[in-house]
């Protein structure tokens, strides 16, 4: 089954920051999760390269906007790859197919009678690429600002094409009422519904004071207002307008992952454009919050903007990816410090996860001939812990489908917490003298739980979870969604040719269906789950493999620590 998700496309007029990384890692986590859960995934991201903001930034540097776009788009793409992003299409709004898609949707809006020519006079924010009415602005210290975004606005008068946004007010309110899942989280939907209910005015959708954009079909002295151009990228990536087979496969998108600052454009303008064009709406728009550096909003003027690669260099990629969803409620704002990252690395990763794996595997290496031990009859405590772990996949699916990534990670960690309690209470180090068979059972239950959680947490920490699965003797299989080998940039050059689409995702496994019957004894490769799928047919690191427990007698490599504690260097 197919699954199409997107990030917002970023303005490449400056350096990438931790806020971008938050969105990219979230979308990549969802894409990896879906691939491991037997979905064919299409994951699109990219850069939004038109508009006055890009033109002004290029002019300050003494280069053309295309040169600026080429250089910075390459940086955005390569940084995403360095963050482990497994996107399938990196789209640029300067791509040839995107120009054609933008013109095609414009013509559809015209054919629907929703585009007309008039004159615009009002307050315009270059930074927001948005017009504001008088009552949406205020003067602060002699400068007029948007009351919503606090960005400077200037009075602008010019001929402009308009889109009949007001025509879609009732249809949008009906959408929010009948399909509350369209906007997430709920608080954002309430904000958007309130905005629309207050009254919509027609939207200026072209400019004549600059020419850096997609020309309006039939009147090329106008270029499209950046939001028609930008939002159409989601259709371009799916094959609109000419690749009908591809479009039918991937559209509508399952979810657009965006920041809360652009929720209005995606949940008001975008569905209205699509309604006008006669195109099916995406399933969901999910807006995440902002990240603050020690409680302060990141700003170039303050000097607290954080390069995500610097955090990767300091703490490790998987630590950063894990921290973002363990520390914050995805969808809300969050504040982080260096100390909070260190605490999560040392307590949650090194202690609860890594130490549990290391202790149990070290005992197996010394006392069970370095093989997966043979469990005996399972006790109530054993069964309870195994049942807790085997229930996580459905919980995780539910949370990922609503982009509650923090709850997905929390569900995994609740099991690890219980596994640590179980291990301490069972005291296998004492059992090796008094009851070696019981010791073997406790060790088998422990590493089986670690296996299940390691498979499930691969989307968040592909490299580290992969190393744990290596230590558990779990074969890599064919799936790449959770692979510990991350993609790397295939071309560091700039320009449209160097930015050609790449495909780094992969479908995996076969859904095994119902859990294996019985208390937890591993089936032989030829045996099947209740669905009739055998272990041999399932990718051993896909979610379907959770139904096939570790097989006793499987040789295990020498245990190695995967999550060393972070110790700050001192002079």
Number of C-alpha atoms within 10 A of each C-alpha: 10 16 19 24 26 27 25 23 22 18 20 24 21 15 13 22 16 20 19 23 22 22 22 25 24 23 26 26 26 21 30 28 26 25 28 31 22 22 21 18 25 24 26 25 26 27 25 25 30 27 26 22 19 23 22 15 17 18 12 9 10 10 12 17 23 18 13 23 28 22 17 22 28 24 19 23 23 20 21 26 19 17 24 25 27 28 29 19 20 22 25 29 25 18 16 10 18 25 19 16 22 26 21 18 23 24 17 18 21 15 12 13 12 20 22 14 13 11 11 18 14 14 22 21 21 17 14 16 13 18 21 18 12 11 8 13 19 17 12 11 7 7 11 18 22 23 15 11 13 14 16 20 23 15 12 13 13 14 16 22 24 20 25 21 19 16 15 21 20 13 14 21 17 13 17 17 13 10 12 15 17 21 25 23 21 14 12 20 23 14 12 18 21 12 13 18 12 8 10 16 15 14 19 24 23 26 24 16 14 12 17 22 22 24 19 20 15 9 8 12 14 23 25 28 26 23 19 20 25 22 20 24 29 27 20 23 27 24 21 24 18 13 11 11 11 14 17 12 15 20 22 20 22 19 23 22 24 23 19 19 14 12 23 17 15 22 23 20 20 19 20 23 24 17 17 23 19 13 15 12 18 20 17 23 23 26 28 24 19 21 21 20 17 15 11 12 13 19 12 8 7 9 8 14 18 18 15 21 20 11 16 16 10 14 16 13 21 20 22 26 22 22 23 22 21 19 16 18 16 24 23 14 13 17 15 17 11 12 10 13 19 18 15 19 24 19 14 20 23 21 18 18 24 23 19 22 25 21 14 21 27 16 19 23 18 10 16 18 13 19 20 24 26 20 20 15 12 16 12 9 13 20 14 13 18 20 15 16 25 18 13 19 21 11 14 21 18 15 17 20 14 14 23 19 26 20 20 23 21 15 20 22 19 13 23 22 14 16 25 18 11 17 18 12 9 17 12 21 15 11 15 15 9 11 11 16 16 20 27 23 19 26 25 27 28 23 24 23 25 26 27 26 25 24 28 27 23 26 26 28 23 25 20 22 27 24 18 24 24 17 22 25 18 19 13 17 14 16 20 23 29 30 22 19 12 17 19 17 14 12 13 14 15 17 17 18 11 13 23 14 16 13 13 17 23 21 21 26 22 20 20 25 14 13 18 20 13 8 13 24 20 18 20 15 13 10 15 19 18 14 12 11 18 20 23 14 16 24 21 22 29 29 25 27 27 25 25 27 22 27 22 16 13 15 16 18 14 12 20 14 15 20 19 13 16 15 8 8 5 4 3
